[in-house]
């Protein structure tokens, strides 16, 4: 009985790789000093405002518009990236074509490119007098300095997360699975929806979550193309900076706390969906 109890409360299983204590200590220290303490300070500062003042600042009309722009744009961009990222990853894994290595390397460009440079480049392309915008302006289509421009910028910075998350999973899918489905009479659409997508669902959800998290807090690539018009194309991170420049620390803290709560809630929901997908389909466990 004693041995069973001791085995049940054992912190870890024996491993041939040493350093568990050091690795655990470094991990906990990183979480405490880099994540928990700053977030705790933010929550403590918010609690000092009092509920009435906090909700007055959080429910300000301008704040609500900025939050809707940030999270709504991030959600739309993540959805687009989930589709385009899976298609691009599939092309890179399944097909051979000239310039494939260049395309594969360009996927990582948003990782290396400074966000401000990306914002300036996108503005140069889509401004009314830009390389692409000058052809859209006569048609009455305006991209730069509108919410559409914000979504395009968020798609640009979030696409690599979906591609690089789904690509390794696609490489593990055997072609014989697709051939077996075709032999059993499945159409291409049925092969995609019933054979391939269930295995890719956890990776796609992970890529979606990463793209959404990156887009929700994006700043540098957005402020140049957004136009930053209050109640129209102003994002929440920019509004926080504006409040800080106004020395209105209470408003900045309230906005940051609301962003933290919404981000945590949405990521928690996505993780629960991921867990359900793994249990249902048995992939990525």
N, C-alpha and C positions, 0 to 999 in steps of 0.2 A: 504494500500500500504506500509506503514511504517513497519507494522508487518511482511509482506511478505519479505521485504528487509532484516529486521533484522534476520528472520529465515534463509534466504538464506546464510547470512554471518556468521551464528553461527559456532564457531570453533568446537564444539562437541555437541553431544546429551546428555541430562541429564542422569546420571547413579546413581544407588543405591550404587555403590562402590566408596568411596571417594579416593582422592589422585591423580587425573588426573594431576594437575599442577606439583606436585612433581615428578610423573613418567615421564612426558614430559620433565621436566628440567633435570632429571638424564639421560634420553635417549639422549637429545641433547648434554649434556656435554660429555657423553661417545663418541658420534660420532665426536665431535669437537676435543677433546684432544687425543683420541686414534686412530682415523681413519683420519679425515680431515687434521689436522695439520701435521702429519708425511708425508702423501701423498703430501700435498701442498709443504712441504719442499723438497721432492724428485723432484717434477716437477719444482720448482724454481731453484734447483741446475742444473737440466738438461737444463733449458732455458738459464742459464748463460754460457753454453758451446758454444752456437751459432749453427745454423742449420748445417753448413758445418762440423764442428767437431763432432757434435752429430751423424750425419748420417755416418760419416767415422768410428766412434766407433761402432755404432749399426750394420752396414753392414759388419763388419769384418768377414772374412770367418770362423774363429774359433767360433765367437759369433753366427753366423747363424747355424752352426752345433750343438752347444749346445742348442740353442733355439728349433731347430727341434727335438732334442733328448728329451727335457723336455716335450714339448707340444704334439709331436707325440706319445711318450710313454704314456703320461697322457691320451690322447684321446683313444688309443687302450685299455689301462687298464680300463678306464671308460666304454667302450663298453662291454668288457668282464664281468665287474662287474654288468652291467645292466642286462645281461642275467643270469649269475650265481646267482646274488643276488635275482632276482625274483624267480628263481627255489628253492633256499634255503629257502626263506621266505615262499613260498607255501608249502614246505615240513613241515616246523615248524608249520604252521597254520593248515594244513589240515590232517596231519597224526600223529598217535601215535606210538612210537617205543621205545625200551629200550635205555636209554641214551639220550633221547631227551633234558632233562634239561641241560645235560653237553654240548651238541652241541649248544644249545641256548646260554649258557654262554660263550662258546668259540668264538662266533661271535664277542663279544665285546672285545676280547683279544687285537686286534690292538689299541684300544682306551687306554688301560691301560699300554701296553708294551712300554717301551722306544724305540724310533725308531732305536737307535744305536744297541740295543739288537736284534731287529728284523733283522737288516742288517747282524749282525754277525751270527745269527741263519740260515738265508737263505744262506749265503756264506758257512757255514759249511755243509749244505745239498747239495748244487749244485756245489761246487768246484770240479775240476777234481778228487781230492782224497776224496771228501765228501761222505756222506752216500748214496746219490742218484747219484751224479755226477760220482762216480767210475763205476757205471753200464752203464752210458750214454757215457762215454769217449771212450770205445772200439767201439761204434757205430758211432763215429765221431760227436756226439752231444755235443756241449759246451754251457752251460747256464750261469754260473758265468763268470764275466768279459766281458760280451757282452751285447748288447742292449736287448736281450731276458731276461737276468737276471734283468735288470732295470724294464721291464714290469711286471715281476713276483713280484718284490718288491712293485710296485705301485698297483698291484691287491690286494696284501695282506693288505696294509694300507687302501684301498678304499672300500673293500667289505662291511664292517659294515654299511656304509652310505646308501647303497642301501637296504640292508636287513631291517634295522631299520626304513627306510622311507616307504617301501612298506608293512611291516608287519601289522601295524594298519589298513591300507586300506583293506588288504585281510581279516582281521578278521571281517570287516563290511559287506563283500559280503555274502549274504545269499545263502546257498546251494540250496534253492528252485529255485533260478535263473538258476543254472546249470541244475536242474532237469526239469524245464519248457522248457529250450532249447532242452534237449534231447527228451522230450515228443513231441515237435513240429518237430522232425526229424533232428535236427542238429547233425552233427558228432562231435567228440571230438575236432578236429582241428577247426571247425567252432565255437564251443562253446568258445574255447580259444581266437580265433582271433576277433570274432564279439561280444562276450558277456563280457568276462573277461578283455581282454587287454584294451579296451576303458576306462574302469573304473580305470585301473591301470596306464594308460599312464601318468597322471600328477605326480603321486608318483614316477614312474620310471624315469621321466625326472628330478625330484627334486633330486633323489638319484644319477643320472648320473652327474648332475651339482656339487653336493657336492663331489662325488668321483673324478671328474675331477679337481676341485679346490684344493683338498687335494693333489692329485698326481702332479699337475703342480709345486707346491712349495715344494715338498718333498725333504729332504736332508739326514737325518740321516740313513734311512733304505736303501738308494740307493748307497751311496759312497763306502760301503764295497763290495757290489756285482757287482758294475759297472765296476771296473777296472780303471775308470777315464782316459781313453785314449783320448787325444785330437783328434777331428774329427771322433771319433768312438763311445765312450761311456761316454762322458763328458756331464754332465747336466749343465743347466744355473745357478742354485743356487751355484754350486761348482765353476763355473767360476767367479761369483761375489766375492766369498770368496778369490779366487786366486788373483784377481785384487786388492782387499783390502789389502792382504798381501804384494803385490808389491807396495803398496801406490799409485796405479793408481786409484784414486777416480773418475776421470772423466769416465773411462771405466766402472767401477762398477755402477755408476749412470746411464749411458746410457743403460746398459743391464737391470737394474732394471726397468727403465722407459718403455722399450719395453715389458718386461714381464707384467708389470701393464696394459699396453694398450691392449695387446693380451688377457689377462685374462678377463679384463672388457668387451671386445668386445664379446668374446665367451659366457660369462655368460649372457650378455644382449640378445644375440641371443637365448640362451636356455630359458630364461625367456619369451621371446616373443612367442616361441613355446609352452611353458606351458600355457600361457594365451589363445592362439588359441585353444589348446586342451581342456581347461576348457569350453570355449564358445561353442565349437563344440559338446562335449559330455555331458556337464552339470554336471561334477563330480568335486569335490574338490573346488567348488566355495565358 
